[in-house]
């Protein structure tokens, strides 16, 4: 017996959804009749030229479409979209300047700068003024403008001004040390650095002027550094810089420059946990079409919505939030911690600003659940329609928590995608029901499938997430990658000509999708493949466990070790009673095969800067690799933890008995 969905759209919501308007437009204008989402999706992947071509018309893209084909070949990599077209991402943003609502709301933690509201007209003025300053500095098409910034309105303005000139944008947040920022931004030989004197987090002001000086020394190609006085600190120690006020003065006219469809828009960086961060290049046209589709059809955003995703300029979700401007929504920038001064800080802000679509992480939702936060009891969240969730796998229990403590009318839009396409492969659909622990379906235009090791499509069983046809926002290339060798190896080596993303998924017989975790960190005990997320869901529900990490380690002698590392909550202790409770919970809620060999208390779980657990680097450490081989310390939120796990690896390698191996090392 199949479970009931935890959320279903009302008739009124389904009828008023943007995707329903698109469906009716297809019928009225083009005689295309799709009675349900599954048939609409099938058409979008079976007829990609028609689908992506009609999106240009539906969204009334500003630019020259050209007379060539929409898609010149379907080879991956190598497919070319809209050859001959010319446009600019920024044109689609600035077409909304006649709206009366703010374009940007700039928020901070308590104790930070006061809230600022940037109108659409003021947004245009600032973008035009900063673009004029960049022109005076000689910035032109293809030059790189980079940001070292918190999530503030100036970051959005700087990106739009650079992109409007045809320059290429890249950024990272100010939690990065100078060496890590230089590892990323230094690859690009940037000509202008936009930064801030510091940022706020957890009730503290973090002065970054010294780091900025290190950046300026390390980025020898810079012509100018522009500084935002976020903390109100004197710029004197920085030497000669341009203030943000000076860089955005005046009221010049501005028209974004038309560029080729695949002209670089921005570079995003891989996590850097398996080598030097890769610069992933995305184009104006591909991102524009993909993000219009996602904002309008999957998040159901439009003018009048307030859209907020807790993120940093280091993470692709910052770019995904800026995309709200494409459809005329107001976006909320936030500088600070989601849990300061209390765990409910994000809900307080969402209520204060009337947020209609809010994005967060599974970790934040689980932290609120453990802190016994009930947002709907303390705050007016009646405007909230959609709760977006990404970054890791969302357990089924969190869907139920949202229904109880935020509202049964709020749709949980769990998404799975990546920096690689700066979007989602699968997620929610406003006209489709949602089952706990499942994504409603593949996104429009995404030829998503689950394949076994032989390349056979499978249903109701675990397979590799693959995409069998190209998407416009797939990378144009990697930066400094002669012959596209790294690009090819990253996605197409396992199944030639087919994108393999590196996730285990199950596509159910009803078309929903379950995400199991990364396939390159798969647990494979006695030939049975298991997803780490299934174990995390069970273990991290226990009140005594703050966080966990499970690793499957193959050794050259054929032996296999599957330890579970746990961070115990304050006031708890990992004793034999708790170990037994953990094993029993896993056995009952997942399976006996998922029960770990050892359960070991650790001081912390290392993550990337965007919050992903370092499963693969820790696995390689446990297999005997050195720290330098597995991770860049600066890409890890707590680099000292790498030393701890390296010590575990040494202790395990020298242990003589299973009993010794079961002791918490160190």
C-alpha positions in Angstrom: 0.0 0.0 0.0 1.4 3.3 -1.1 1.6 6.1 1.5 -0.5 9.2 1.1 1.3 12.4 0.0 2.3 14.8 2.8 1.3 17.8 0.7 -1.0 18.3 -2.3 -1.8 21.5 -4.2 -5.3 22.9 -3.7 -7.4 23.3 -6.9 -6.9 27.1 -6.7 -3.1 26.8 -6.3 -2.8 24.4 -9.2 -5.0 26.6 -11.4 -3.0 29.8 -10.6 0.5 28.2 -10.9 2.9 29.7 -13.4 3.5 26.2 -14.9 -0.3 25.9 -15.6 -0.2 29.2 -17.4 2.6 27.8 -19.6 0.7 24.6 -20.2 -2.4 26.6 -21.4 -0.2 28.9 -23.5 1.3 25.9 -25.3 -2.2 24.7 -26.1 -3.6 28.0 -27.2 -0.6 29.2 -29.2 0.9 26.0 -30.5 -1.7 23.3 -30.3 0.3 21.3 -27.8 -2.0 19.5 -25.3 -0.6 18.1 -22.1 -3.0 17.0 -19.5 -0.5 16.3 -16.7 3.0 17.1 -15.7 4.5 13.7 -16.8 3.4 14.3 -20.4 4.7 17.9 -20.4 8.0 16.7 -19.0 8.3 13.9 -21.6 7.7 16.4 -24.4 10.3 18.8 -22.9 13.0 16.1 -23.1 11.9 14.3 -26.3 11.7 17.6 -28.2 14.4 19.7 -26.7 14.7 22.1 -29.6 11.0 22.8 -29.5 10.8 23.1 -25.7 13.8 25.4 -25.2 12.9 27.4 -28.3 9.4 28.1 -27.0 10.8 29.2 -23.7 12.5 32.1 -25.5 9.0 33.2 -26.8 7.1 32.5 -23.5 9.6 34.6 -21.5 9.9 37.2 -24.2 13.7 37.1 -24.0 15.3 40.4 -24.9 17.9 40.0 -27.6 18.5 38.7 -31.1 17.5 35.1 -31.4 19.4 34.5 -34.6 18.3 32.4 -37.5 20.1 29.2 -36.7 18.9 26.1 -34.9 18.1 26.2 -31.2 20.3 23.1 -30.6 23.3 22.4 -32.9 23.8 18.7 -32.2 23.1 16.7 -29.0 26.6 15.4 -28.3 27.8 15.7 -24.7 30.0 17.5 -24.2 29.9 19.7 -27.3 26.2 20.6 -27.8 25.8 24.2 -28.8 22.6 26.2 -27.9 21.3 29.1 -30.0 24.3 29.6 -32.2 23.9 33.1 -33.6 21.8 34.5 -30.7 22.9 37.6 -28.8 21.6 38.7 -25.5 22.6 39.7 -21.9 21.4 38.2 -18.7 21.2 41.6 -17.1 18.6 42.9 -19.6 16.1 40.4 -18.2 16.7 41.8 -14.7 16.5 45.5 -15.5 13.2 45.1 -17.5 11.4 45.1 -14.1 12.6 48.6 -13.0 9.0 50.1 -13.3 7.9 48.0 -10.3 7.0 49.8 -7.0 8.3 47.0 -4.8 11.9 46.7 -3.6 14.3 44.7 -5.8 16.6 44.0 -2.8 16.2 43.8 1.0 19.5 43.9 2.8 19.3 42.2 6.2 21.8 41.5 9.0 22.1 39.9 12.3 21.0 41.9 15.4 23.8 44.4 16.1 24.6 44.8 12.4 23.8 47.5 9.9 20.1 48.6 9.7 17.9 47.0 7.1 18.2 48.6 3.6 15.6 48.5 0.9 16.9 49.0 -2.7 14.2 49.9 -5.1 14.2 48.7 -8.7 15.1 52.2 -9.9 17.9 52.5 -7.4 19.1 49.1 -8.5 19.3 50.3 -12.1 21.1 53.5 -11.0 23.7 51.6 -8.9 24.3 49.0 -11.6 24.7 51.8 -14.3 27.0 53.8 -12.0 29.2 50.9 -11.1 29.4 49.7 -14.8 30.5 53.3 -15.7 33.3 53.0 -13.1 34.4 49.7 -14.4 34.5 51.1 -17.9 36.7 54.0 -16.6 39.0 51.3 -15.2 39.2 49.7 -18.7 37.1 46.7 -17.9 35.6 45.2 -21.0 34.2 42.0 -22.5 35.8 38.9 -21.1 37.7 40.6 -18.3 37.2 39.1 -14.8 35.7 41.1 -11.9 35.8 39.2 -8.6 34.1 39.6 -5.3 35.3 38.8 -1.7 32.1 39.6 0.0 29.3 38.6 2.4 25.8 38.1 1.1 24.9 41.8 0.8 23.2 44.0 -1.9 26.5 45.4 -3.1 27.5 41.8 -4.3 24.4 41.7 -6.5 25.0 45.2 -7.9 28.7 44.4 -8.7 27.8 41.1 -10.4 25.1 42.8 -12.6 27.3 45.7 -13.5 30.2 43.4 -14.6 27.9 41.0 -16.5 26.2 43.9 -18.1 29.5 44.9 -19.7 30.3 41.3 -20.8 32.9 40.9 -18.1 33.0 37.6 -16.1 32.0 37.5 -12.4 33.4 35.1 -9.7 33.2 35.4 -6.0 33.8 33.7 -2.6 32.5 34.5 0.8 34.6 36.3 3.5 34.9 33.2 5.6 37.6 32.0 3.3 41.2 32.7 4.2 43.4 34.6 1.8 45.2 31.6 0.5 42.0 29.8 -0.2 40.4 32.8 -1.9 43.6 33.2 -4.0 43.5 29.5 -5.0 40.1 30.3 -6.6 40.2 33.9 -7.7 43.9 33.9 -8.6 43.3 31.4 -11.4 41.3 34.1 -13.3 43.8 37.0 -13.4 41.1 39.4 -12.3 41.3 43.1 -13.0 39.0 44.4 -10.3 38.3 43.2 -6.7 35.1 44.2 -5.0 35.2 43.5 -1.2 34.0 44.6 2.2 35.9 45.6 5.3 34.3 42.6 7.1 31.2 40.6 7.9 29.0 39.6 10.8 28.5 36.0 12.1 27.3 34.7 15.4 27.1 38.1 17.1 30.7 39.0 16.1 32.1 41.5 13.6 34.9 39.9 11.6 37.5 42.4 10.4 38.8 41.3 7.0 41.1 44.2 6.1 44.2 42.2 6.7 43.0 39.4 4.4 42.1 42.0 1.8 45.7 43.3 1.8 46.9 39.7 1.4 44.5 39.3 -1.6 45.8 42.5 -3.2 49.3 41.2 -2.9 48.4 37.8 -4.2 46.3 39.0 -7.2 49.0 40.8 -9.2 46.6 41.5 -12.1 44.4 43.9 -10.2 43.9 47.4 -11.4 41.6 48.5 -8.6 40.0 47.4 -5.3 36.6 48.7 -4.4 35.7 48.4 -0.7 32.2 48.4 0.9 32.3 49.8 4.5 30.1 47.0 5.9 31.5 47.3 9.4 32.3 51.0 9.2 36.0 50.4 9.7 38.6 52.9 8.5 40.1 51.9 5.1 43.5 53.4 6.0 45.3 50.1 6.6 44.3 49.0 3.1 46.3 51.7 1.3 44.8 53.2 -1.8 41.4 51.8 -2.6 38.1 53.1 -4.1 35.1 53.4 -1.8 31.8 51.9 -2.9 30.2 55.3 -2.5 32.6 56.8 -5.0 32.3 53.8 -7.4 28.5 54.1 -7.5 28.0 57.9 -7.7 26.1 59.6 -10.4 23.2 58.7 -12.6 24.6 57.6 -16.0 22.6 55.8 -18.6 23.2 52.2 -19.1 22.3 49.5 -21.7 23.7 46.0 -21.1 25.9 44.9 -24.0 24.6 42.1 -26.2 26.9 39.1 -26.1 26.9 35.6 -27.7 24.5 33.1 -26.1 27.4 31.1 -24.7 29.5 34.1 -23.7 30.8 33.5 -20.1 28.6 35.0 -17.4 30.3 33.7 -14.3 32.7 31.1 -12.9 31.7 28.9 -10.0 34.2 26.8 -8.1 34.2 23.2 -7.1 34.7 22.5 -3.4 38.4 21.9 -3.7 38.3 18.9 -1.4 39.8 16.6 -4.1 42.4 19.0 -5.6 42.7 22.6 -6.6 39.2 24.1 -7.1 37.9 23.8 -10.6 36.6 26.9 -12.2 33.3 26.0 -13.9 32.3 28.4 -16.7 28.6 29.1 -17.4 27.1 31.2 -20.2 24.7 34.1 -20.3 22.0 32.4 -22.4 22.1 28.9 -20.9 21.8 30.3 -17.3 19.1 32.8 -18.3 16.8 30.1 -19.8 17.5 27.6 -17.0 16.9 30.0 -14.2 13.8 31.5 -15.7 12.4 28.0 -16.0 13.3 27.2 -12.4 12.1 30.4 -10.8 8.9 30.6 -12.8 7.8 26.9 -13.1 9.4 25.1 -10.2 9.5 27.7 -7.4 6.4 29.4 -8.8 8.0 32.9 -8.3 6.7 36.1 -9.8 6.4 39.8 -9.2 5.2 40.5 -5.6 7.1 37.5 -4.1 9.8 37.9 -1.5 12.5 35.3 -2.1 15.2 34.4 0.4 17.7 31.6 0.4 20.2 31.4 3.2 23.5 31.2 1.3 26.9 32.8 0.7 28.5 34.1 -2.5 30.7 31.0 -2.4 27.8 28.7 -3.1 25.7 28.3 -6.2 22.6 29.0 -4.3 23.7 32.7 -4.2 23.5 32.7 -8.0 20.2 30.8 -7.8 18.8 33.4 -5.4 19.9 36.3 -7.6 17.8 34.6 -10.4 14.7 35.7 -8.5 15.3 39.1 -10.0 14.8 37.7 -13.5 11.1 37.2 -12.8 10.6 40.4 -10.9 10.7 39.0 -7.4 12.2 40.8 -4.4 15.3 39.0 -3.1 16.5 39.2 0.5 20.3 39.3 1.2 21.4 38.2 4.6 24.7 38.8 6.4 25.0 36.6 9.4 24.3 33.2 11.1 20.9 31.5 10.6 21.0 30.5 14.3 21.9 33.8 16.0 20.7 35.1 18.4 18.6 31.9 18.6 17.8 28.8 16.5 14.7 30.5 15.2 16.5 33.6 13.7 15.6 32.7 10.1 11.9 32.2 10.9 11.8 35.6 12.6 13.4 37.2 9.6 11.0 35.4 7.2 8.0 36.7 9.1 9.4 40.2 9.4 9.9 40.4 5.6 6.9 38.5 4.5 9.0 35.9 2.7 6.9 33.7 0.3 9.7 31.3 -0.8 12.4 30.5 1.7 15.4 28.2 1.1 17.5 26.5 3.7 19.4 23.3 4.4 18.4 19.9 6.0 20.9 20.6 8.8 19.1 23.9 9.7 15.7 22.2 9.8 17.1 19.4 12.0 18.8 21.8 14.3 15.4 23.6 14.7 13.7 20.3 15.4 16.3 19.3 18.1 16.0 22.8 19.6 12.2 22.3 19.8 11.5 25.3 17.7 8.0 25.7 16.4 8.1 28.6 13.9 4.4 28.8 13.3 3.7 29.2 17.0 6.0 32.1 17.4 5.8 33.9 14.0 3.3 34.9 11.3 4.4 32.8 8.4 1.1 33.0 6.5 2.8 34.4 3.4 5.2 31.4 3.2 4.2 29.1 0.4 7.3 27.1 -0.5 10.2 25.9 1.7 13.2 25.1 -0.6 15.7 22.6 0.8 19.1 21.5 -0.7 22.7 20.9 0.1 22.2 17.4 1.4 19.5 14.8 1.6 16.4 15.8 3.5 15.0 12.9 5.7 11.3 12.0 5.6 10.9 13.0 9.2 11.7 16.6 8.4 8.8 16.8 6.0 6.5 15.8 8.8 8.2 18.4 11.1 7.5 21.1 8.6 3.9 20.1 8.3 3.4 20.2 12.1 5.5 23.2 13.0 5.5 25.5 9.9 2.2 24.6 8.2 0.6 21.8 6.3 0.0 24.3 3.4 3.7 24.9 3.0 5.2 22.8 0.2 8.7 21.3 0.9 10.6 21.9 -2.3 13.5 19.6 -1.8 15.9 19.8 -4.8 18.9 17.9 -6.2 21.3 19.5 -8.6 24.7 21.1 -8.3 27.2 23.8 -9.0 28.0 22.0 -12.2 24.7 23.1 -13.8 24.0 25.9 -11.3 20.5 24.6 -11.0 18.5 21.4 -10.1 18.0 18.2 -12.0 14.9 17.3 -9.9 12.7 19.0 -7.4 9.2 20.1 -6.7 6.4 21.0 -9.2 3.7 23.3 -7.8 0.9 21.2 -9.4 2.3 17.9 -8.2 1.9 16.2 -4.7 4.8 15.7 -2.4 5.6 12.5 -0.6 7.8 12.6 2.5 11.4 11.8 1.6 10.8 12.1 -2.1 11.3 14.7 -4.8 8.2 15.2 -6.9 10.0 14.6 -10.2 12.6 15.6 -12.7 12.6 19.3 -13.7 11.4 20.3 -17.1 13.9 19.8 -19.9 16.0 17.4 -17.8 16.3 13.9 -19.3 16.9 12.3 -15.9 17.4 8.6 -15.5 18.7 6.0 -13.0 21.2 3.5 -14.5 22.8 0.4 -13.2 26.5 -0.4 -13.8 25.8 -1.8 -17.3 23.9 1.3 -18.4 20.5 -0.1 -18.1 17.6 2.1 -16.9 16.1 0.9 -13.6 13.0 1.7 -11.6 12.3 1.2 -7.9 15.9 0.3 -7.3 19.1 2.3 -6.7 21.0 3.5 -9.7 23.4 6.2 -10.9 21.9 9.6 -11.6 22.4 10.3 -15.3 21.3 12.9 -17.8 21.0 11.5 -21.3 20.5 14.8 -23.2 22.2 18.2 -22.9 21.0 21.1 -20.9 21.7 24.8 -21.7 23.3 25.4 -18.3 25.8 22.6 -18.5 29.3 24.1 -18.2 30.8 25.7 -21.3 34.1 24.4 -20.1 36.4 24.4 -17.1 38.9 27.3 -16.7 42.4 26.4 -17.8 41.4 22.9 -19.0 43.2 22.3 -22.4 41.3 19.9 -24.5 38.5 19.7 -21.9 40.2 16.8 -20.3 39.1 17.5 -16.7 35.6 18.3 -17.9 35.3 15.0 -19.8 36.7 13.0 -16.9 34.4 14.7 -14.4 31.1 13.7 -16.1 31.5 11.5 -19.1 34.1 8.9 -18.4 31.8 6.2 -16.9 29.1 6.4 -19.5 30.6 8.0 -22.7 28.3 10.7 -24.0 26.0 10.6 -21.0 26.3 12.9 -18.0 27.0 10.9 -14.8 26.5 13.2 -11.8 27.8 11.0 -9.0 24.6 10.5 -7.0 22.7 7.4 -6.1 19.0 7.8 -6.8 15.8 5.7 -7.0 13.2 6.7 -9.5 10.0 5.2 -8.2 7.2 3.7 -10.4 5.1 6.8 -9.7 7.9 9.0 -11.1 9.1 10.5 -7.8 12.8 10.5 -6.9 14.7 9.4 -3.8 18.2 10.7 -3.3 20.6 8.3 -1.4 23.8 10.2 -1.4 27.0 10.4 -3.4 27.8 7.3 -5.5 31.5 7.9 -5.3 31.3 7.5 -1.6 29.0 4.5 -1.7 28.8 1.9 1.0 29.3 -1.5 -0.6 29.3 -4.3 1.9 29.3 -7.8 0.4 28.2 -6.4 -3.0 25.2 -4.6 -1.6 25.3 -0.9 -2.4 23.9 1.4 0.3 23.5 5.2 0.6 25.0 7.0 3.5 22.0 9.3 3.7 19.7 6.4 4.8 21.9 5.9 7.9 22.2 9.6 8.7 18.4 10.0 8.7 18.0 7.4 11.4 21.1 8.2 13.6 20.6 12.0 13.6 17.1 11.7 14.8 18.4 10.4 18.1 18.5 13.3 20.6 22.0 12.2 21.9 23.5 12.5 18.4 24.4 15.9 17.0 25.8 14.7 13.7 27.3 11.6 12.1 29.5 10.3 9.3 29.6 6.8 7.9 32.4 5.6 5.7 32.9 2.3 3.8 36.6 1.6 3.4 38.0 -1.1 1.1 41.6 -2.2 1.8 44.1 -3.8 -0.6 43.9 -7.2 1.3 40.2 -7.4 0.4 38.9 -6.5 3.9 36.2 -3.9 4.4 35.6 -1.5 7.4 32.5 0.5 7.9 32.8 2.8 10.9 30.2 5.3 12.0 31.6 8.4 13.5 29.2 10.4 15.8 29.3 13.8 17.5 27.4 13.4 20.7 25.1 16.2 21.9 26.1 18.2 25.0 25.4 16.3 28.1 25.5 12.9 26.4 28.1 10.1 26.3 28.8 7.4 23.8 28.5 4.4 26.1 27.6 0.8 25.2 23.9 1.5 25.9 23.9 4.3 23.3 25.8 2.2 20.8 23.2 -0.5 21.2 20.4 2.0 20.6 22.1 3.3 17.5 22.6 -0.2 16.1 19.0 -1.2 16.9 17.6 1.9 15.3 19.6 1.3 12.1 18.6 -2.4 12.0 14.9 -1.6 12.5 14.6 1.5 10.3 17.0 0.7 7.5 18.3 -2.9 7.5 20.8 -5.2 9.2 23.2 -4.7 6.4 23.5 -1.0 7.3 24.6 -1.6 10.8 28.2 -0.3 11.1 31.2 -2.3 12.2 32.3 0.3 14.8 30.7 3.4 16.3 33.3 6.0 17.3 32.9 9.3 19.1 34.6 12.2 17.4 34.9 15.9 18.2 33.4 17.0 14.9 32.5 16.1 11.3 34.4 18.0 8.6 32.5 19.8 5.8 33.1 21.8 2.7 32.5 25.5 3.1 29.0 24.9 1.7 28.1 22.4 4.3 28.7 19.0 2.6 30.2 16.2 4.7 33.7 15.2 3.5 32.9 11.5 2.9 35.3 10.9 0.1 38.4 12.7 1.6 37.9 11.0 4.9 37.5 7.6 3.1 40.8 8.2 1.4 42.5 9.2 4.7 41.3 6.0 6.2 42.8 4.1 3.2 46.2 5.6 4.0 46.4 8.7 1.8 48.0 11.8 3.2 46.1 15.0 4.1 47.7 16.9 1.2 46.5 14.3 -1.2 42.9 14.4 -0.2 41.9 18.0 0.6 42.9 21.6 0.6 42.8 22.6 4.2 41.4 26.0 3.4 38.4 24.3 1.7 37.3 22.7 5.0 35.3 24.3 7.6 37.5 23.0 10.5 40.8 21.9 9.0 42.0 20.5 12.4 39.6 17.6 12.0 41.6 16.3 9.1 44.5 15.6 11.5 42.1 13.8 13.9 40.8 11.5 11.2 44.4 10.9 9.9 45.2 9.7 13.4 42.2 7.4 13.4 43.6 5.9 10.2 47.0 5.3 11.7 45.5 3.8 14.9 43.2 1.4 12.9 46.1 0.3 10.7 48.2 -0.6 13.7 45.5 -2.2 15.8 45.8 -5.9 16.3 42.3 -6.8 17.4 38.8 -5.8 16.6 38.4 -4.9 20.3 41.2 -2.3 20.0 39.6 -0.9 16.8 36.4 -0.4 18.6 37.9 2.1 21.1 37.6 5.8 20.3 41.1 6.6 19.0 43.3 9.3 20.3 
